[in-house]
Amino acid sequence: MAHKHITLLMTLLALSLGFLVSAFEPSPLQDFCVADSTSSARMNGQACKSPASVGADDFSFTGLHIPGNTSNPNGSKVTPVTVAQLPGLNTLGISLARVDYAPWGINPPHTHPRATEILTVIEGSLQVGFVTSNPGNSHITKTLQKGDVFVFPVGLVHYQGNVGTTNAVAIAALSSQNPGVITISNAVFGSNPAVSSDVLAKAFQVDKSVVEQMQAKF
């Protein structure tokens, strides 16, 4: 009887591990799968170009040395290098971005639904942080200087802000070729169609007119 219980336990454990592994992107089964943006095939990811038509340009990106234009309300600019800009990243599970910040500029609270992010400060000083999930909602924050590194766990709301009087620059690496980004303010107040102002007024515990004023900004 004990032997049967052990066998059943091991079987359940093996099945659990199998489901866990299947929840993540599998390892590539070929040298590369350069994204074919012209393909109409629908799949989780992008279809592969024929290896015969692949060249060096599919694996390179030019322009990350160019400062982004921070003349916007947030005072920041993200220059992404994902599979959309670099087709050779397809299936490789990695991407990066350059983030420029004007003095006191911010990269507003947002999430990456499909990626953990590791950020390195190249120039300037940044106040960074993320908030843990319910019910704790702990705010983990730190001021970073040039050369410092900080990790934002996958899916958690996080932000960066330039706390210096000069421009700041950071490079972010992400654990997906298509990490996605959800800016909280845009999603909540700028969705199309709009989330009901009655719902948002109750959620934020403010007057409905305040919500409508926020929605008008997005």
CORFENNOR-V824064 format. One record per backbone hydrogen bond with DSSP energy under -1.0 kcal/mol. CO is the residue of the C=O (numbers start at 1). NH is the residue of the N-H. If there is no record, write none. Layout:
BEGIN
co={CO & CO}
nh={NH & NH}
END
This chain:
BEGIN
co={1 & 2 & 3 & 4 & 5 & 6 & 7 & 8 & 9 & 10 & 11 & 12 & 13 & 14 & 15 & 16 & 17 & 18 & 21 & 34 & 36 & 43 & 47 & 50 & 51 & 55 & 56 & 58 & 63 & 70 & 72 & 74 & 75 & 77 & 79 & 81 & 82 & 82 & 86 & 87 & 87 & 89 & 95 & 96 & 97 & 98 & 99 & 100 & 101 & 102 & 105 & 107 & 109 & 110 & 111 & 112 & 112 & 116 & 117 & 118 & 119 & 120 & 121 & 123 & 125 & 126 & 127 & 128 & 129 & 130 & 133 & 138 & 140 & 142 & 144 & 145 & 148 & 150 & 152 & 153 & 157 & 158 & 159 & 160 & 161 & 168 & 169 & 169 & 170 & 171 & 172 & 173 & 174 & 177 & 179 & 182 & 183 & 184 & 185 & 186 & 196 & 197 & 198 & 199 & 200 & 201 & 207 & 207 & 208 & 209 & 210 & 211 & 212 & 214 & 215}
nh={5 & 6 & 7 & 8 & 9 & 10 & 11 & 12 & 13 & 14 & 15 & 16 & 17 & 18 & 19 & 20 & 21 & 22 & 24 & 49 & 39 & 45 & 36 & 53 & 54 & 58 & 59 & 88 & 66 & 72 & 75 & 106 & 102 & 100 & 98 & 96 & 85 & 86 & 89 & 35 & 90 & 92 & 174 & 81 & 172 & 79 & 170 & 77 & 168 & 105 & 162 & 160 & 184 & 158 & 182 & 115 & 155 & 175 & 152 & 173 & 150 & 171 & 147 & 169 & 163 & 144 & 161 & 142 & 159 & 140 & 137 & 132 & 130 & 128 & 126 & 148 & 121 & 119 & 117 & 156 & 131 & 110 & 129 & 107 & 127 & 101 & 122 & 123 & 99 & 120 & 97 & 118 & 95 & 83 & 114 & 111 & 187 & 188 & 189 & 190 & 200 & 201 & 202 & 203 & 204 & 206 & 210 & 211 & 212 & 213 & 214 & 215 & 216 & 217 & 218}
END
